[in-house]
């Protein structure tokens, strides 16, 4: 018997042929599948089959519904009247129902597996994932989102994405959302800020895709977020560090430069430009060499190459000469910066203006030559001087004055060969003058030197003027000539109230000359002391600056001297203290070292000192207390400013919080300080009231392995 037939009606012949093959396979070739392009064509085909003793089991007028027999299929089977036996139709439908049920079961199971896999991935994803409706309502959130933002699942599902977004970033989000809905982009990525439940800012990398339904209509959004707060804070800390470095180089009293291993300059600060007369642009590359004095260029180049070859710090004294001919003496120093493999990548250096010191050195050398001549004359008359007891006293004076001058001048490096030679020469010149004085005047001369050598307390210019007026009145009252000049010499020698025993000296016709000579001798000692103080001060400031700019990249704790770090920072702030800030140090004796990161701790002290100065408007008292307690070393920085208002105290350590006007503070100083102290396993806190604020830092003594 011939197979019963099924007729498919569709104008698309290609699709009909495809469905014909699929349907034959699904019905196991028990039916012959015929195709027709329309209803009348199907009727003619059915008549032909009937005439050939063939049965027509069914005519399918919507074959598109059969496309993809592995999916759930809905279609209508139109039974042609009086041409399909009931039994054959029932058999066909039963067979199809079994096939359909099997496919539905398989697809349902596959769908359930897919949904379970998605759920597992959604719930366990290390990044935040959430679904958002077209109206912005959160529909589903995973645990990572809850962890990042601090909300429970129910709290988040009750909110829109706008409510958890930083107000300044909402419009950016909405602009991208509109582009998604208009089909202008398939997805978008953006760095944005969320608001944590506790109010803190959470930076995140957001990725958003739009899901559409089968009709390609927008359905909902899939969002993924990664917490990048730590990266953002690190970037801001780096920018702050760069700003501090820029500020330090700008404020530095020394010139600062940076060069590559070949000597090509890549950076100079303003002070360097002031000393050389060059602009930063002209100094770049090898342009800096044009600022060197022509007579010093070869020597500087030789010293530089030698230091580089021996891997030693560079140090050299040389001259700059500006384009308009101004000469500046400097001490240049530089150290190499190396990479992790020990290769030199650059040099960082400083130049310190020592012109004033060189001028003093030149003056002293000139006096040295004059004193040499005087010494020779003094030696020729030595036999005569020995015969006088007064000359013995003069010999003692020579030794005493030489000793007083030798000590301070020894501090000036490579400036003067021997301080004792200097004073021998100076005294030599005065010997002839001294020899012709009468015995009383010689004694007066010695008394003047003795009174000046005894010294006196440092007084202000105002007090000096008061002493001078009083002294002039006394001298004029005694009818002393040149009272004003005499008063100047005596005040500069530190003799504010001369004894009555000196009255005969002042009345002597040679009195002014004797006082002037004594003044010249005593001023040498004063100048030497000033040079020593200036040299020590310059060296201390340069050392402090080098210590603060250094950054240890090893990230390893090392033995750290807390007091040394505090004093380094205080040295850099000395100029600001001069305006009316009194520094009090209360350091416990014999403090041990701690294991820490000294460069980072210097940043903490800098921040606390800077805040204290601003709180006091650079007027008041700043106390540093450092003591040893059970928890470790405790540092207290106490200022006499107006105090921190009670209402803002809970927010002091929050990032971006500041009480300063716009442009004067980032609000990250105390936040960074807190993180540095926590990195040391320490604590930082404060107490504040009107007229007093104390920040207290406690640092443990632990070794790295502890």
C-alpha positions in Angstrom: 0.0 0.0 0.0 1.2 3.5 -0.8 2.3 5.8 2.0 -0.3 8.4 3.1 0.7 12.0 2.1 1.0 15.3 4.0 0.8 18.5 2.0 2.8 21.7 3.1 1.5 25.0 1.7 4.0 27.9 1.5 5.0 30.3 -1.2 8.7 30.2 -0.1 9.9 27.1 -1.9 13.3 27.0 -0.3 11.8 27.0 3.2 9.2 24.4 2.2 11.9 22.1 0.9 13.9 22.5 4.2 10.8 21.8 6.3 9.9 18.8 4.1 13.2 17.2 4.9 12.9 18.0 8.6 9.3 16.7 8.8 10.2 13.4 7.0 13.0 12.8 9.4 10.8 13.6 12.4 8.0 11.2 11.2 10.5 8.5 10.3 9.6 8.5 6.6 6.2 6.9 7.3 4.5 9.7 5.3 5.2 11.2 1.9 5.6 14.9 2.1 4.3 17.0 -0.7 4.6 20.8 -1.1 2.2 23.4 -2.6 2.6 27.1 -3.2 -1.1 27.9 -2.5 -4.5 26.7 -1.5 -5.7 25.9 -5.0 -2.5 24.2 -5.8 -3.0 22.0 -2.7 -6.6 21.1 -3.8 -5.4 20.0 -7.2 -2.6 18.0 -5.6 -5.0 16.3 -3.3 -7.3 15.3 -6.2 -4.4 13.8 -8.1 -3.4 11.8 -5.0 -7.0 10.5 -4.6 -7.1 9.6 -8.2 -4.0 7.5 -7.7 -5.5 5.7 -4.8 -3.4 7.7 -2.3 -4.6 9.1 1.1 -4.0 12.6 2.2 -3.3 12.5 5.9 -3.1 16.3 6.5 -2.6 19.6 4.9 -0.4 22.1 6.9 -1.2 25.6 5.9 1.4 27.3 8.4 4.6 25.4 7.9 6.7 28.3 9.4 5.5 27.2 12.8 7.5 23.9 12.2 10.8 25.7 11.8 13.4 24.2 14.2 11.8 21.0 15.4 14.1 20.9 18.4 12.2 23.9 19.9 8.7 24.1 21.3 6.4 24.1 18.2 2.9 25.3 17.9 1.1 24.9 14.6 -2.3 24.2 13.3 -3.2 21.1 11.3 -6.1 21.7 9.0 -7.9 18.5 8.1 -9.1 18.3 4.5 -12.8 17.4 4.6 -13.6 13.8 3.8 -10.1 13.0 2.7 -8.2 12.0 5.9 -9.1 8.7 7.6 -9.7 9.2 11.3 -7.3 6.5 12.3 -4.5 7.8 10.2 -4.9 11.3 11.7 -5.0 10.0 15.2 -1.8 8.0 14.6 -0.1 11.0 13.1 -1.1 13.3 16.0 -0.1 10.7 18.6 3.3 10.3 17.1 3.9 14.0 16.9 2.7 14.5 20.5 5.3 12.0 21.7 8.1 13.8 19.7 6.9 17.1 21.0 6.8 16.0 24.6 10.3 14.6 24.4 11.6 17.8 22.9 9.9 20.0 25.5 11.3 17.8 28.3 14.8 18.1 26.9 14.6 21.8 26.3 13.1 22.4 29.8 16.0 20.4 31.4 18.6 22.4 29.4 16.9 25.6 30.3 17.0 24.7 34.0 20.7 23.7 33.8 21.5 27.1 32.1 19.5 29.0 34.7 21.4 27.2 37.5 24.7 27.9 36.0 23.9 31.6 35.6 22.6 31.7 39.2 25.8 30.1 40.5 28.0 32.4 38.5 25.9 35.4 39.6 26.0 34.5 43.3 29.7 33.6 43.5 31.2 36.2 41.2 34.1 38.1 42.9 32.9 41.3 41.2 29.6 43.0 41.9 26.7 42.1 39.5 23.1 43.5 39.5 20.1 43.7 37.2 18.3 47.0 36.8 14.9 47.7 35.3 14.3 50.2 32.6 13.0 52.6 35.3 16.3 52.3 37.2 15.0 49.9 40.0 17.4 47.3 41.2 15.9 43.9 40.4 18.6 41.5 41.6 22.0 41.9 43.3 24.7 39.5 44.2 26.6 39.3 47.5 29.7 41.1 46.1 27.5 44.2 45.4 26.3 44.1 49.0 29.9 43.8 50.3 31.2 46.7 48.2 28.4 49.1 49.1 27.6 47.9 52.6 23.9 47.3 52.1 21.8 44.2 52.6 20.1 42.6 49.6 16.7 43.8 50.7 18.0 47.4 51.2 19.4 47.5 47.7 16.3 46.0 46.0 14.3 48.9 47.5 16.5 51.5 45.8 17.2 52.8 42.3 20.7 52.9 40.9 20.5 56.8 41.1 20.1 56.5 44.9 23.3 54.6 45.3 25.3 56.7 42.8 27.3 59.9 43.8 25.1 62.9 42.8 27.8 64.3 40.5 28.0 61.0 38.5 24.2 60.3 37.9 24.0 62.4 34.8 27.0 60.6 33.2 25.2 57.2 33.8 21.9 58.5 32.4 23.6 59.8 29.3 25.1 56.4 28.6 21.8 54.6 29.4 20.0 56.8 26.8 22.6 55.8 24.2 22.0 52.1 25.0 18.2 52.5 24.7 18.6 54.2 21.3 20.8 51.4 20.0 23.8 53.8 19.6 26.1 51.4 21.6 25.9 47.8 22.7 27.4 48.4 26.1 29.4 51.0 28.1 32.2 51.2 30.6 32.8 54.1 33.0 34.6 54.8 36.3 32.1 56.3 38.7 31.5 56.9 42.4 29.0 55.1 44.5 27.9 56.1 48.0 28.6 53.5 50.6 26.0 52.9 53.3 28.3 54.6 55.8 28.5 57.7 53.6 32.0 57.1 52.2 32.8 57.3 48.5 33.4 54.0 46.7 35.1 54.2 43.3 34.1 51.5 40.9 34.6 50.4 37.3 31.1 49.9 35.9 30.2 47.8 32.8 26.6 47.9 31.6 24.8 45.9 28.8 21.2 46.1 27.7 19.2 42.9 27.4 16.4 42.8 24.8 13.5 40.4 24.4 12.7 38.2 21.3 11.1 41.1 19.6 14.4 43.1 20.2 12.7 45.4 22.6 14.7 46.7 25.7 14.0 44.5 28.7 16.5 45.2 31.5 20.2 46.1 32.2 23.0 43.8 33.4 25.6 45.7 35.4 29.0 44.7 36.7 31.2 46.7 39.1 34.7 46.3 40.3 35.9 48.2 43.4 38.8 50.5 42.4 38.8 52.7 45.5 42.3 51.6 46.6 43.7 52.3 43.1 42.0 55.8 43.1 43.4 56.6 46.6 46.9 55.4 45.5 46.7 57.7 42.4 45.6 60.6 44.6 48.4 59.9 47.1 50.9 59.9 44.2 49.5 63.2 42.9 49.8 64.6 46.5 53.3 63.4 46.7 54.2 65.0 43.4 52.6 68.3 44.6 54.6 68.1 47.8 57.8 67.5 45.9 57.0 70.4 43.6 56.3 72.6 46.6 59.5 71.6 48.3 61.5 72.3 45.1 59.9 75.6 44.7 60.4 76.7 48.4 63.8 75.3 48.7 66.6 77.8 49.4 68.9 75.6 47.4 68.9 75.1 43.6 67.7 71.6 42.6 68.4 69.8 39.3 67.9 66.4 37.7 69.9 64.9 34.9 70.3 61.7 33.0 73.4 59.5 33.3 75.0 61.4 30.3 74.5 64.8 32.0 71.5 66.1 30.1 69.3 68.1 32.4 65.6 67.3 32.6 64.6 69.5 35.6 65.7 72.7 37.4 63.8 74.6 40.1 63.2 78.3 40.4 66.1 78.9 42.8 68.5 77.2 40.3 67.3 79.6 37.6 67.8 82.6 39.9 71.4 81.7 40.6 72.3 81.0 37.0 70.2 83.6 35.1 68.9 80.9 32.8 65.4 79.9 32.0 64.3 76.3 32.5 64.1 75.9 28.8 67.7 77.1 28.2 68.9 74.8 31.0 67.5 71.6 29.5 69.8 69.1 27.8 73.4 70.3 28.0 72.3 74.0 28.1 73.0 74.1 31.8 76.8 74.0 31.1 76.7 77.5 29.7 76.0 78.8 33.2 79.3 77.5 34.5 82.1 80.0 34.8 84.5 79.4 31.9 87.4 78.8 34.3 85.5 76.1 36.2 84.0 74.0 33.4 86.9 71.6 32.9 87.2 71.0 36.6 83.5 70.4 37.1 83.4 68.0 34.2 86.5 66.1 35.6 85.0 65.8 39.1 81.6 64.7 37.6 83.2 61.9 35.5 85.3 60.7 38.4 82.3 60.5 40.7 80.3 58.6 38.0 83.1 56.2 37.3 83.7 55.4 41.0 80.0 55.3 41.8 80.5 58.1 44.4 78.3 61.1 45.3 79.3 64.2 43.4 80.4 67.2 45.4 82.2 70.3 44.1 82.6 74.0 44.7 82.4 76.1 41.6 81.0 79.3 40.1 78.0 80.2 38.0 78.2 83.2 35.7 74.9 84.6 34.5 74.5 86.1 30.9 74.9 89.6 32.4 78.2 88.7 34.1 77.0 88.1 37.7 79.1 85.5 39.4 77.7 83.2 42.1 79.7 80.8 44.1 78.0 77.5 44.8 78.5 74.1 46.4 77.1 71.5 44.0 76.1 68.0 45.2 74.5 65.1 43.4 73.6 61.4 44.0 72.7 58.7 41.6 69.2 57.2 41.3 69.3 53.5 40.4 66.7 51.0 39.1 66.1 47.6 40.7 69.1 46.1 38.9 71.5 48.7 40.2 71.7 50.6 36.9 72.0 54.4 37.1 68.9 56.0 35.6 69.4 59.6 36.7 71.1 62.0 39.1 69.4 64.3 41.5 71.4 67.2 42.9 71.4 70.5 44.8 73.5 73.7 44.5 73.8 76.0 47.5 74.7 79.6 47.2 77.9 80.2 49.3 78.8 83.6 47.8 78.5 85.4 51.1 80.8 82.8 52.7 83.4 83.3 49.8 83.3 87.0 50.3 84.1 86.6 54.0 86.9 84.1 53.1 88.4 86.6 50.7 88.3 89.3 53.3 89.9 87.1 55.8 92.6 86.1 53.4 93.4 89.8 52.7 93.6 90.3 56.5 95.8 87.2 56.7 98.3 88.8 54.4 98.4 92.0 56.3 98.8 90.2 59.6 101.7 88.3 58.1 103.6 91.5 57.6 102.7 92.7 61.1 103.9 89.4 62.5 107.4 89.9 60.9 107.6 93.4 62.4 106.5 92.0 65.8 109.2 89.4 65.7 111.9 92.0 65.1 110.9 93.9 68.2 110.3 90.8 70.3 113.4 91.2 72.4 112.4 94.7 73.5 108.8 93.6 74.3 110.1 90.7 76.5 111.9 93.3 78.8 108.5 94.7 79.8 106.1 92.9 82.1 103.3 94.3 80.2 104.6 92.5 77.1 104.1 89.2 79.0 100.5 90.1 79.4 100.4 90.9 75.7 101.8 87.5 75.0 99.0 85.9 77.0 96.5 88.1 75.2 97.9 86.9 71.9 97.5 83.3 72.9 94.0 83.8 74.4 92.7 85.8 71.4 94.2 83.3 69.0 92.6 80.4 70.9 89.2 82.2 70.9 89.4 82.8 67.1 90.9 79.4 66.2 87.9 77.4 67.5 85.1 79.0 65.4 87.1 79.4 62.2 87.9 75.7 62.2 84.3 75.1 61.1 84.8 76.8 57.7 85.8 73.9 55.4 88.7 74.5 53.0 88.3 78.3 53.7 91.4 79.3 55.8 94.5 77.2 56.3 95.2 77.9 59.9 93.3 80.2 62.3 96.3 80.6 64.5 98.4 82.1 61.6 95.5 84.5 60.9 95.5 85.9 64.4 99.3 86.1 64.6 99.3 88.2 61.5 96.5 90.5 62.9 98.3 91.1 66.2 101.5 91.7 64.4 100.0 94.8 62.7 98.8 96.2 66.1 102.1 95.6 67.9 103.7 98.9 66.7 100.5 100.8 67.7 100.4 99.0 71.0 104.1 99.6 71.7 103.8 103.3 71.6 100.9 103.4 74.1 101.5 104.5 77.6 101.2 101.8 80.3 97.8 103.1 81.5 96.5 103.1 77.9 97.9 99.6 77.3 96.0 98.4 80.3 92.9 100.1 79.1 93.4 98.4 75.7 93.6 95.1 77.4 90.6 95.8 79.6 88.5 96.6 76.5 89.5 93.3 74.9 88.8 91.5 78.1 85.4 93.1 78.5 84.5 92.2 74.9 85.8 88.6 75.2 83.6 88.1 78.2 80.6 88.5 75.9 77.1 89.5 76.8 73.6 88.3 76.3 72.1 88.7 72.8 69.9 91.7 72.7 67.5 93.1 70.2 68.2 96.1 67.9 65.7 98.2 70.0 67.6 97.4 73.2 70.9 98.3 71.4 69.5 101.7 70.4 68.4 102.3 74.0 71.9 101.4 75.3 73.5 103.6 72.7 71.4 106.7 73.6 72.1 106.2 77.3 75.9 105.8 76.6 76.0 108.9 74.4 74.3 110.9 77.1 76.9 109.7 79.6 79.9 110.3 77.4 78.7 113.8 76.4 78.0 114.5 80.1 81.7 113.7 80.7 82.6 116.0 77.9 84.0 113.2 75.8 84.7 114.0 72.1 83.3 111.8 69.4 80.7 110.4 71.8 78.5 109.0 69.0 81.4 107.1 67.3 82.7 105.8 70.6 79.2 104.6 71.5 78.9 102.7 68.2 82.3 100.9 68.8 81.5 100.0 72.4 78.0 98.7 71.6 79.2 96.6 68.7 81.9 95.2 71.1 79.2 94.1 73.5 80.2 96.8 76.1 76.9 98.4 77.0 77.8 99.9 80.3 81.6 100.8 80.4 83.1 101.2 83.9 84.3 104.5 85.2 87.8 103.2 85.1 87.7 103.6 81.3 86.9 107.4 81.5 90.7 108.4 81.2 90.9 106.3 78.0 87.9 108.1 76.5 89.4 111.5 77.4 92.8 110.6 75.9 93.4 112.2 72.5 94.2 108.7 71.2 91.2 107.1 72.9 89.1 106.9 69.8 92.0 105.2 67.9 92.6 102.7 70.8 88.9 101.8 71.0 88.7 101.4 67.2 91.7 99.1 67.2 90.2 97.0 70.0 86.9 96.9 68.0 88.7 95.7 64.9 90.3 92.8 66.8 87.1 91.8 68.5 85.0 92.0 65.3 87.2 89.3 63.8 86.0 86.8 66.4 82.4 87.9 65.9 82.7 87.5 62.1 84.2 84.0 62.5 81.3 83.0 64.8 78.8 84.3 62.3 80.5 82.3 59.5 80.5 79.2 61.6 76.8 79.6 62.5 75.9 80.3 58.9 77.9 77.2 57.6 76.4 74.9 60.2 72.9 76.3 59.4 73.3 75.8 55.7 74.7 72.3 56.1 71.8 71.4 58.4 69.2 72.6 56.0 70.7 70.8 53.0 71.0 67.6 55.0 67.4 67.9 56.2 66.2 68.6 52.6 68.1 65.6 51.2 66.7 63.4 54.0 63.0 64.5 53.3 63.0 64.1 49.5 64.4 60.6 49.7 61.9 57.8 49.2 62.7 54.3 50.0 61.2 52.0 47.4 62.2 48.8 49.2 59.0 48.6 51.2 60.8 47.1 54.1 60.8 48.3 57.6 64.1 49.5 58.9 65.3 50.8 62.4 63.8 54.3 62.6 64.8 57.2 64.9 61.6 59.1 65.7 63.3 62.2 67.1 65.6 62.4 64.0 62.6 62.4 61.7 60.8 65.1 63.7 63.9 67.3 63.8 64.4 66.9 60.1 61.0 68.3 59.4 61.3 71.0 62.0 64.5 72.2 60.3 62.6 72.6 57.0 60.0 74.7 58.8 62.4 77.0 60.6 61.7 79.9 58.4 58.0 79.7 59.1 58.5 79.6 62.8 60.3 82.9 62.8 57.0 84.8 62.4 56.0 84.1 66.0 55.8 80.4 66.6 57.6 79.1 69.8 58.7 75.5 69.6 58.8 73.5 72.8 60.5 70.0 72.9 59.6 67.5 75.6 61.6 64.4 74.7 62.0 61.5 77.0 65.7 60.4 77.3 67.1 57.2 75.8 64.3 56.5 73.4 64.7 53.3 71.5 64.3 53.0 67.7 61.2 51.5 66.2 60.9 49.4 63.0 59.1 51.4 60.4 59.2 53.4 57.2 61.0 56.7 58.1 60.2 58.5 54.9 56.4 57.9 55.3 56.5 58.9 59.0 58.2 62.2 58.0 55.1 62.8 55.9 52.9 62.4 59.0 55.0 64.9 61.0 54.9 67.3 58.0 51.1 67.1 57.9 50.6 67.6 61.6 53.0 70.6 61.7 51.4 72.1 58.6 47.9 71.8 60.1 49.0 73.2 63.4 50.6 76.3 61.9 47.5 77.0 59.9 45.3 76.5 63.0 47.5 79.0 64.9 47.8 81.5 61.9 51.6 81.1 62.4 51.4 82.7 65.9 51.5 80.7 69.1 53.1 77.8 70.8 53.8 74.4 69.3 54.8 71.5 71.7 56.3 68.2 70.7 56.1 65.5 73.4 57.8 62.1 72.8 57.5 59.4 75.5 57.9 55.7 75.9 54.8 53.7 77.0 53.7 50.1 77.1 52.3 50.4 73.6 55.5 51.8 72.2 56.6 55.3 71.4 53.9 58.0 71.7 54.3 61.4 69.9 52.0 64.3 70.7 51.8 67.5 68.6 50.0 70.2 70.6 49.1 73.6 69.2 47.6 76.7 70.7 45.2 77.3 67.9 41.4 77.9 68.0 40.6 74.2 68.2 38.5 71.9 66.0 34.7 72.5 66.1 32.8 69.7 67.8 30.4 69.1 64.9 33.2 68.3 62.4 35.5 66.2 64.7 34.0 62.9 63.6 34.9 63.7 60.0 38.5 64.8 60.5 40.0 61.6 59.1 37.6 61.1 56.3 39.1 61.4 52.8 38.3 64.6 50.9 37.1 66.3 54.0 38.7 69.7 54.6 37.9 73.0 56.4 40.2 75.0 54.2 39.0 77.2 51.4 38.8 75.7 47.9 42.3 75.3 46.4 44.1 75.2 49.7 43.7 71.6 50.6 42.7 68.2 49.1 41.2 66.8 52.3 43.5 63.8 52.1 46.3 64.8 54.5 45.0 63.3 57.7 43.5 60.3 55.8 46.9 59.5 54.3 48.5 60.1 57.7 46.0 57.7 59.3 46.8 55.0 56.7 50.5 55.4 57.2 50.1 55.0 61.0 47.9 51.9 60.5 50.5 50.5 58.2 52.8 50.6 61.2 50.2 48.9 63.3 49.9 52.1 65.3 47.1 54.5 66.2 46.4 58.2 65.7 43.8 60.3 67.4 43.2 63.8 68.7 41.7 65.9 71.5 40.6 69.4 70.9 39.1 72.3 72.8 39.3 76.1 72.2 42.9 77.2 72.5 44.4 73.7 72.4 44.5 70.7 70.0 46.6 67.6 70.5 47.2 64.9 67.9 48.7 61.8 69.4 50.4 59.0 67.5 51.4 55.7 69.1 53.9 53.4 67.2 54.9 49.9 68.3 58.5 48.8 68.6 57.9 45.5 66.8 60.5 44.0 64.6 59.4 43.2 61.0 58.8 39.5 61.8 56.6 40.4 64.7 
